[in-house]
């Protein structure tokens, strides 16, 4: 439910920004889309790697590797 509230607030504020200055808002949206598209390949790579690791190893193995008992090696 919190996500929906945040989305509604974001769209309301975006609408207010758009009514105040259309050019600045469009420029900011284009700039943010460019930043997002630059991050997206790395983000997808991490998601795919995590998905593969979760399909190969079960929760006990992952817990042993990065859990409390792993020490500095888990970091």
C-alpha positions in Angstrom: 0.0 0.0 0.0 2.9 2.4 0.7 4.2 2.0 -2.8 0.8 3.1 -4.2 0.9 6.2 -2.0 4.4 7.0 -3.1 3.4 6.6 -6.8 0.4 8.8 -6.4 2.4 11.5 -4.7 5.0 11.3 -7.4 2.5 11.7 -10.2 0.8 14.6 -8.4 4.1 16.4 -8.0 5.1 15.6 -11.6 1.8 17.1 -12.7 2.4 20.2 -10.7 5.9 20.5 -12.1 4.5 20.0 -15.6 2.0 22.8 -15.2 4.6 25.2 -13.8 7.2 24.7 -16.5 6.7 22.2 -19.3 10.1 22.6 -20.8 12.0 22.0 -17.6 9.9 19.0 -16.7 10.4 17.4 -20.1 14.2 18.1 -19.9 14.3 16.5 -16.4 12.4 13.5 -17.6 14.7 13.0 -20.6 17.8 13.4 -18.4 16.4 10.9 -15.8 15.5 8.4 -18.6 19.0 8.6 -20.0 20.5 8.0 -16.5 18.2 5.0 -16.0 19.0 3.5 -19.4 22.7 3.8 -18.6 22.3 1.9 -15.3 19.8 -0.7 -16.7 22.3 -3.1 -18.4 24.3 -3.5 -15.2 21.2 -3.8 -13.1 19.8 -6.5 -15.3 23.2 -8.3 -15.2 23.0 -8.4 -11.4 19.4 -9.6 -11.4 20.2 -12.4 -13.8 23.3 -13.4 -11.8 21.3 -13.5 -8.6 18.5 -15.5 -10.3 21.0 -18.1 -11.6 22.7 -18.4 -8.2 19.4 -18.8 -6.4 18.4 -21.6 -8.9 21.7 -23.4 -8.4 22.2 -23.1 -4.6 19.6 -23.7 -1.9 19.0 -21.4 1.0 21.2 -23.3 3.4 24.3 -23.1 1.2 23.8 -19.3 0.6 23.3 -18.8 4.3 26.5 -20.7 5.0 28.4 -18.6 2.5 27.2 -15.2 3.4 25.6 -15.7 6.9 26.9 -15.0 10.3 29.1 -18.0 10.4 31.0 -17.1 7.2 33.1 -14.4 8.9 35.2 -12.1 6.7 34.8 -14.4 3.7 31.1 -13.7 3.5 31.7 -10.0 3.2 
